[in-house]
Amino acid sequence: MRGFNLLLFIFCLSICQLKGQNSHLLVYAQGDGGLWRSDEGKNEALSKASFLPNGKRISVRPRSGLETLAAGFQFRFGAGTVFTLNRSEMTFEQGALMMNSRRLSNQVSLLGPESKLGVNGIGCCLINVEPNGGFKAVGLLGKISLTDLANGQDFMLLPGQLVFLMPGGRGFGEEVSVNLSKLIESSYLVSGFPNSTSFRKSIASMTDAQSKMVGKTYGAVVGSAKQAESFEVVPTKKISEKPPSNTNHSNGSGVYADGVNDPLSELLGRPPKRFNVNQSESSSRPFPSRLLRGSE
């Protein structure tokens, strides 16, 4: 039975290669699957083991997902994703996808509401369409080269890195480190689909390597990009009512800093008290705040 499944996979992959890179063979559907809109304006259900129609609006049903194979690619489309396959590009109105590229020469263009993203290289990443019309990309495996097709700016996406492509040709924001273990555990596109043994081992090896390298976690998660040149940093721990300095500071690249209690307050469980002790000003240094650059 395992040999038959392997032969079926190789046969399907060969068909994808013969039909071209942008022919997507539907190999797996979660929940209610997806729909495509015909020329008559009717919504037709997508059939398993068939090719997705080109030039037609495709939508994934709520609490559902799709997995497709193209030449050298594996794609997964999350619930609520709306996209159109064209000859040389994929147009997205909303939603999220996982892209696993197995060839160095692979290239694909993703068109969002307000941005154009080029993707190539060998590796695996997650890509979201953001509320501001741009994209958010997170590296899982390998090295993925991203290009802002509006201005030609490049970015090399590595595992554990998150980056926003700002709309209107503004380029990429500063990269943010994320906790791969938490991300993969909570990501439907990664853990909600059946995964091969080799893929699971690769992901486990990468998350283990990152946890040993980082050695700590952070007190915030990265939210969505709602404005043209910024994104949210959402604290995961209770913070004081008094707004700390630089909490909502943006330097144009979309990076926010501060926003957590100082270490002494966290240790005592209350604000520290000041006593009148004869000390030089140089001996009383403030505690540094923690930088919100990761996620739990």
C-alpha positions as CSV (number, residue, x, y, z in Angstrom):
1,M,0.0,0.0,0.0
2,R,2.8,2.4,0.8
3,G,4.5,1.6,-2.5
4,F,1.2,2.4,-4.3
5,N,0.9,5.7,-2.6
6,L,4.5,6.6,-3.5
7,L,3.8,5.7,-7.2
8,L,0.6,7.8,-7.1
9,F,2.6,10.7,-5.7
10,I,5.3,10.4,-8.4
11,F,2.6,10.1,-11.1
12,C,0.8,13.3,-9.9
13,L,4.0,15.2,-9.6
14,S,5.0,14.2,-13.2
15,I,1.6,15.4,-14.5
16,C,2.2,18.8,-12.7
17,Q,5.6,19.2,-14.3
18,L,4.2,18.4,-17.8
19,K,1.3,20.9,-17.4
20,G,3.6,23.6,-16.1
21,Q,4.5,25.3,-12.9
22,N,1.2,27.1,-12.4
23,S,-1.0,24.0,-12.7
24,H,-2.1,23.1,-9.2
25,L,-3.3,19.5,-8.6
26,L,-5.6,19.3,-5.6
27,V,-4.3,16.4,-3.5
28,Y,-6.0,17.0,-0.2
29,A,-9.0,18.9,1.1
30,Q,-9.9,19.6,4.7
31,G,-13.5,20.2,5.9
32,D,-15.7,21.5,3.1
33,G,-12.8,22.1,0.8
34,G,-13.2,25.0,-1.7
35,L,-15.3,26.6,-4.4
36,W,-14.5,28.2,-7.7
37,R,-16.7,30.7,-9.6
38,S,-17.8,29.8,-13.1
39,D,-18.3,32.2,-16.0
40,E,-22.0,32.1,-15.2
41,G,-21.4,33.3,-11.7
42,K,-22.1,30.0,-10.1
43,N,-20.0,28.5,-7.3
44,E,-18.8,25.0,-8.1
45,A,-17.1,22.7,-5.7
46,L,-13.5,21.7,-6.3
47,S,-12.9,18.1,-6.9
48,K,-10.1,16.1,-5.4
49,A,-7.4,14.8,-7.8
50,S,-8.3,17.5,-10.3
51,F,-6.5,20.6,-11.4
52,L,-7.5,24.0,-10.0
53,P,-9.0,26.2,-12.8
54,N,-6.8,29.0,-14.0
55,G,-8.2,32.6,-14.2
56,K,-11.1,31.7,-11.9
57,R,-11.8,33.1,-8.4
58,I,-11.2,30.3,-5.8
59,S,-12.3,30.5,-2.2
60,V,-11.6,28.1,0.7
61,R,-14.6,27.4,2.9
62,P,-14.6,28.3,6.6
63,R,-12.8,25.8,8.9
64,S,-11.4,24.1,5.8
65,G,-8.1,23.9,3.9
66,L,-6.6,22.9,0.5
67,E,-3.3,21.3,-0.4
68,T,-2.0,21.3,-3.9
69,L,1.1,20.2,-5.9
70,A,2.7,22.2,-8.6
71,A,6.0,21.6,-10.4
72,G,8.5,21.6,-7.6
73,F,6.0,23.2,-5.1
74,Q,3.7,22.1,-2.4
75,F,1.0,24.7,-1.4
76,R,-1.5,24.8,1.5
77,F,-4.3,27.3,1.6
78,G,-6.0,28.2,4.8
79,A,-9.6,28.8,5.7
80,G,-11.2,31.9,4.1
81,T,-8.4,32.3,1.6
82,V,-9.5,33.8,-1.7
83,F,-7.2,33.7,-4.7
84,T,-6.9,33.4,-8.5
85,L,-4.3,31.3,-10.4
86,N,-2.9,33.0,-13.5
87,R,-0.3,32.0,-16.0
88,S,2.7,33.5,-14.3
89,E,1.3,34.7,-10.9
90,M,-1.1,34.1,-8.1
91,T,-3.5,36.9,-7.0
92,F,-4.7,36.9,-3.4
93,E,-7.6,38.9,-2.0
94,Q,-7.2,37.6,1.5
95,G,-6.1,34.6,3.6
96,A,-2.9,32.6,4.2
97,L,-0.8,30.0,2.6
98,M,2.1,27.7,3.3
99,M,4.6,27.3,0.4
100,N,7.2,24.5,0.3
101,S,9.7,24.9,-2.5
102,R,11.9,21.9,-3.4
103,R,14.0,23.5,-6.3
104,L,16.5,26.3,-6.2
105,S,15.2,27.5,-9.6
106,N,11.6,27.8,-8.4
107,Q,9.9,31.2,-8.7
108,V,6.4,32.4,-8.0
109,S,4.8,35.9,-7.9
110,L,2.2,36.7,-5.3
111,L,0.0,39.7,-6.0
112,G,-1.9,41.2,-3.0
113,P,-4.4,44.0,-2.7
114,E,-1.6,46.6,-2.4
115,S,1.7,44.8,-3.0
116,K,3.6,42.4,-5.2
117,L,5.9,39.7,-3.7
118,G,8.3,37.5,-5.6
119,V,9.4,34.2,-3.9
120,N,12.2,31.9,-5.0
121,G,14.7,29.4,-3.5
122,I,14.5,26.1,-1.6
123,G,12.6,26.1,1.7
124,C,9.3,26.4,3.5
125,C,7.5,29.6,4.7
126,L,4.1,30.9,5.8
127,I,2.6,33.9,4.0
128,N,-0.4,36.0,5.1
129,V,-2.3,38.8,3.3
130,E,-2.4,41.7,5.8
131,P,-5.2,44.1,6.5
132,N,-3.1,47.0,5.0
133,G,-2.9,45.1,1.7
134,G,0.7,43.9,2.2
135,F,2.1,40.5,3.1
136,K,3.6,38.9,6.2
137,A,6.1,36.1,5.7
138,V,7.6,33.7,8.3
139,G,10.5,31.3,7.5
140,L,10.2,27.7,8.6
141,L,12.9,25.8,6.6
142,G,15.7,26.6,4.2
143,K,16.4,30.0,2.6
144,I,13.6,31.8,0.8
145,S,14.5,34.9,-1.2
146,L,11.7,37.5,-1.2
147,T,11.5,40.4,-3.6
148,D,9.3,43.5,-3.5
149,L,8.4,43.5,-7.1
150,A,7.3,47.1,-6.9
151,N,10.8,48.5,-6.1
152,G,13.2,45.5,-6.5
153,Q,14.2,45.3,-2.8
154,D,15.3,41.8,-1.8
155,F,15.2,40.0,1.6
156,M,16.6,36.6,2.5
157,L,14.1,34.9,4.8
158,L,15.6,32.4,7.3
159,P,13.9,30.0,9.7
160,G,12.4,31.8,12.7
161,Q,12.4,35.2,10.9
162,L,9.2,37.2,10.3
163,V,9.1,40.2,7.9
164,F,6.3,42.4,6.6
165,L,6.2,43.6,3.0
166,M,4.7,47.1,3.2
167,P,2.1,48.2,0.6
168,G,2.7,50.7,-2.1
169,G,6.3,49.7,-2.9
170,R,7.5,50.7,0.6
171,G,9.7,47.6,0.8
172,F,10.3,45.3,3.8
173,G,10.1,46.2,7.5
174,E,12.8,45.1,9.9
175,E,12.8,41.4,10.6
176,V,11.4,40.1,13.9
177,S,12.4,36.8,15.6
178,V,9.6,34.4,16.4
179,N,9.4,31.3,18.5
180,L,9.1,28.5,15.9
181,S,8.0,25.9,18.5
182,K,5.0,27.9,19.5
183,L,4.2,29.0,15.9
184,I,4.3,25.5,14.5
185,E,2.2,24.1,17.3
186,S,-0.5,26.7,16.8
187,S,-0.4,27.0,13.0
188,Y,-3.2,25.1,11.2
189,L,-1.3,25.2,7.9
190,V,1.6,23.3,9.5
191,S,0.1,21.0,12.1
192,G,-3.5,20.8,10.9
193,F,-2.6,18.8,7.7
194,P,-1.0,15.3,7.4
195,N,2.8,15.7,7.2
196,S,5.4,13.3,5.9
197,T,8.0,11.8,8.2
198,S,10.8,13.8,6.6
199,F,8.9,17.1,6.9
200,R,8.2,16.4,10.6
201,K,11.8,15.6,11.3
202,S,13.0,18.7,9.5
203,I,10.7,20.9,11.5
204,A,11.5,19.3,14.8
205,S,15.2,19.6,14.1
206,M,14.9,23.3,13.2
207,T,12.8,24.2,16.3
208,D,15.2,22.3,18.6
209,A,18.2,24.2,17.1
210,Q,16.4,27.5,17.5
211,S,15.5,26.8,21.2
212,K,19.0,26.0,22.0
213,M,20.4,29.1,20.3
214,V,17.9,31.6,21.7
215,G,17.7,30.2,25.2
216,K,14.9,32.5,26.2
217,T,11.4,33.7,25.4
218,Y,9.8,37.1,25.1
219,G,6.8,38.8,26.5
220,A,4.9,39.7,23.3
221,V,3.6,38.4,20.0
222,V,3.6,40.0,16.6
223,G,0.1,41.0,15.4
224,S,-1.2,42.2,12.0
225,A,-0.1,45.1,9.8
226,K,-3.1,47.4,9.8
227,Q,-1.4,50.6,8.9
228,A,0.7,51.2,5.8
229,E,4.1,51.3,7.6
230,S,3.6,49.6,10.9
231,F,2.5,46.4,12.6
232,E,1.2,45.5,16.0
233,V,3.2,44.1,18.9
234,V,0.7,42.5,21.4
235,P,1.9,41.9,25.0
236,T,1.2,38.4,26.3
237,K,1.8,39.4,29.9
238,K,-0.1,41.9,32.0
239,I,1.5,45.3,31.8
240,S,1.2,48.3,34.1
241,E,-1.5,51.0,33.5
242,K,1.1,53.7,33.2
243,P,2.3,53.8,29.6
244,P,6.1,53.2,29.4
245,S,8.3,55.4,27.2
246,N,8.6,54.4,23.5
247,T,5.7,52.0,23.8
248,N,4.2,52.9,20.4
249,H,7.3,54.3,18.8
250,S,7.7,53.5,15.1
251,N,10.8,54.3,13.1
252,G,9.1,53.9,9.8
253,S,10.1,50.3,9.5
254,G,7.2,49.1,11.7
255,V,9.2,48.1,14.8
256,Y,7.8,48.8,18.3
257,A,9.8,48.5,21.5
258,D,9.3,48.5,25.3
259,G,5.8,47.9,26.8
260,V,6.5,45.5,29.7
261,N,7.1,46.0,33.4
262,D,10.6,46.6,34.6
263,P,12.3,43.5,36.2
264,L,12.3,44.9,39.8
265,S,8.5,45.4,39.7
266,E,8.0,41.9,38.4
267,L,10.2,40.5,41.1
268,L,8.6,42.3,44.0
269,G,5.0,42.1,42.7
270,R,4.6,45.8,43.4
271,P,6.2,49.1,42.4
272,P,9.6,49.6,44.1
273,K,10.0,52.1,47.0
274,R,12.7,54.8,47.0
275,F,14.6,55.4,50.2
276,N,16.8,58.4,51.0
277,V,20.2,56.9,51.1
278,N,23.4,58.9,50.4
279,Q,24.5,57.4,47.1
280,S,26.0,59.0,44.1
281,E,23.8,59.4,41.1
282,S,26.1,57.1,39.1
283,S,25.4,54.2,41.4
284,S,21.6,54.2,40.8
285,R,21.1,53.0,37.4
286,P,17.7,52.2,35.9
287,F,16.8,48.7,34.9
288,P,16.7,48.1,31.2
289,S,13.4,47.3,29.6
290,R,12.9,44.1,27.5
291,L,12.8,44.4,23.8
292,L,9.6,43.1,22.2
293,R,11.0,41.2,19.2
294,G,9.7,37.7,19.6
295,S,6.6,35.7,20.5
296,E,5.7,33.0,22.9
